[in-house]
Amino acid sequence: MENLAAKYTHIPGWGIDADPKNDPTYPLKHHTDSEHDGYNWERPAQQSQDVEVLQSIERPSLPAVFGTTVAPQGLSGQLRRFAFKYSESHYGHWLPLLLADRVNMVEGLVDDLKQGHIPNIFAEKGWKAEWKHNPLGLVQKVATTALVTWAVVAFFSRKKDKA
């Protein structure tokens, strides 16, 4: 071990933590275990579960309190159920959740149209504020969206003409 220490003494800062008195956490290393006193608390009463609550596979039980705005439903709900079969450290958890959010937005638009409500996309997307504070960015977004939409429509209509 001493050979190793001598081998690297030319590196500035090498072995700086070898002396415990020079370690910035030195006083904390001598615990009295009094910090564990705060861990003894009574668990709050369990919130009743009236709707389906998706739960991470890393948790053995539901937390005492959780959000229950809307139960998972439709295609987005199926995607969310699929995502919660995977660990939170896995892409199979997060990517389907991202997709489910986008699908849920489309499902909401379809639901609005079914109920006879035409959504005000301009207001809901915050374009008024963006026009005020970032007009060039808004014009770029709209132009890019229009260009991509035109390209997709042109691509698919061209294939129909050849057939």
BELLINZI-V870836 format. One record per residue. N is the residue number from 1. SS is DSSP state (H for helix, E for strand, - for the rest). OMEGA is omega in radians with two decimals (none if undefined). D_LAST is the distance of its C-alpha to the last C-alpha in Angstrom with 1 decimal. Layout:
N&SS&OMEGA&D_LAST ; N&SS&OMEGA&D_LAST
This chain:
1&-&-3.13&77.1 ; 2&H&3.08&79.5 ; 3&H&3.14&78.2 ; 4&H&3.14&74.7 ; 5&H&-3.14&76.2 ; 6&H&-3.10&78.1 ; 7&H&-3.04&75.1 ; 8&-&-3.11&73.2 ; 9&-&3.12&76.0 ; 10&-&-3.14&74.8 ; 11&-&3.14&71.7 ; 12&-&3.10&72.5 ; 13&-&-3.13&72.5 ; 14&-&3.09&72.4 ; 15&-&-3.09&74.3 ; 16&-&-3.13&74.9 ; 17&-&-3.13&74.4 ; 18&-&3.13&76.9 ; 19&-&-3.10&79.8 ; 20&H&3.12&79.4 ; 21&H&3.13&81.5 ; 22&H&-3.12&79.0 ; 23&-&-3.10&76.0 ; 24&-&3.12&74.9 ; 25&-&-3.04&74.4 ; 26&H&-3.12&77.8 ; 27&H&-3.11&79.5 ; 28&H&-3.10&76.5 ; 29&H&3.11&76.9 ; 30&-&-3.07&80.1 ; 31&-&2.94&78.8 ; 32&-&-3.09&81.0 ; 33&-&3.10&78.2 ; 34&H&3.13&78.9 ; 35&H&3.14&75.3 ; 36&H&3.12&74.3 ; 37&H&-3.13&76.4 ; 38&H&-3.12&73.5 ; 39&H&3.14&71.2 ; 40&-&-3.13&73.3 ; 41&-&3.13&71.8 ; 42&-&3.10&71.2 ; 43&-&3.09&67.6 ; 44&-&3.11&66.6 ; 45&-&-3.12&66.1 ; 46&-&3.07&62.7 ; 47&-&3.13&60.2 ; 48&-&-3.11&59.1 ; 49&-&-3.11&55.5 ; 50&-&3.14&54.1 ; 51&-&3.10&50.4 ; 52&-&3.11&48.4 ; 53&-&3.12&49.2 ; 54&-&-2.99&47.2 ; 55&-&3.11&49.5 ; 56&-&3.12&49.4 ; 57&-&3.10&50.1 ; 58&-&-3.10&52.8 ; 59&-&3.14&54.9 ; 60&-&-3.12&57.0 ; 61&-&3.09&57.4 ; 62&-&3.01&56.3 ; 63&-&-3.09&58.0 ; 64&-&-3.11&60.7 ; 65&-&-3.12&58.7 ; 66&-&3.13&54.9 ; 67&-&3.14&52.4 ; 68&-&-3.11&50.9 ; 69&-&-3.11&49.0 ; 70&-&3.07&46.0 ; 71&-&3.10&45.3 ; 72&-&-3.12&42.0 ; 73&-&3.11&39.4 ; 74&H&-3.14&35.7 ; 75&H&3.13&33.2 ; 76&H&3.09&35.3 ; 77&H&3.09&38.3 ; 78&H&3.10&36.7 ; 79&H&3.13&35.8 ; 80&H&3.10&39.4 ; 81&H&3.10&40.9 ; 82&H&-3.09&38.9 ; 83&H&-3.07&40.1 ; 84&-&2.99&43.7 ; 85&-&-3.10&43.6 ; 86&-&3.09&43.9 ; 87&-&3.12&46.7 ; 88&-&3.12&46.8 ; 89&-&-3.03&46.9 ; 90&-&3.08&43.5 ; 91&H&3.12&40.0 ; 92&H&3.06&39.0 ; 93&H&-2.98&41.2 ; 94&H&-3.11&40.4 ; 95&H&3.06&36.7 ; 96&H&3.10&35.9 ; 97&H&3.07&38.5 ; 98&H&3.11&36.8 ; 99&H&3.14&33.4 ; 100&H&3.09&35.3 ; 101&H&3.14&36.7 ; 102&H&3.13&33.3 ; 103&H&3.13&32.0 ; 104&H&3.09&35.2 ; 105&H&3.13&34.7 ; 106&H&3.10&31.4 ; 107&H&3.10&33.1 ; 108&H&3.10&35.9 ; 109&H&3.12&33.6 ; 110&H&3.12&32.0 ; 111&H&3.08&35.5 ; 112&H&-3.13&36.7 ; 113&H&3.09&34.0 ; 114&H&-3.11&34.9 ; 115&-&3.09&38.5 ; 116&-&3.13&37.7 ; 117&-&3.10&38.6 ; 118&-&-3.08&36.3 ; 119&-&3.08&37.0 ; 120&-&-3.06&38.3 ; 121&H&-3.13&36.3 ; 122&H&-3.12&38.1 ; 123&H&-3.06&41.5 ; 124&H&3.12&40.5 ; 125&-&3.10&39.0 ; 126&-&-3.08&42.2 ; 127&H&3.11&40.6 ; 128&H&3.12&43.8 ; 129&H&-3.14&45.9 ; 130&H&3.10&43.4 ; 131&H&-3.14&43.3 ; 132&H&-2.99&47.1 ; 133&H&-3.11&47.6 ; 134&-&-3.07&44.4 ; 135&H&3.14&42.6 ; 136&H&3.11&41.0 ; 137&H&3.13&39.6 ; 138&H&3.12&38.2 ; 139&H&3.11&36.5 ; 140&H&3.12&35.0 ; 141&H&-3.11&33.7 ; 142&H&3.14&32.1 ; 143&H&3.12&30.6 ; 144&H&3.12&29.2 ; 145&H&3.13&27.8 ; 146&H&-3.13&26.2 ; 147&H&3.13&24.8 ; 148&H&3.12&23.3 ; 149&H&3.12&21.9 ; 150&H&-3.12&20.3 ; 151&H&3.13&18.9 ; 152&H&3.13&17.4 ; 153&H&3.14&15.9 ; 154&H&-3.14&14.6 ; 155&H&-3.09&13.1 ; 156&H&3.12&11.2 ; 157&H&3.11&10.2 ; 158&H&3.12&9.0 ; 159&H&3.12&6.5 ; 160&H&-3.12&5.3 ; 161&H&-3.13&5.6 ; 162&H&-3.07&3.8 ; 163&-&none&0.0
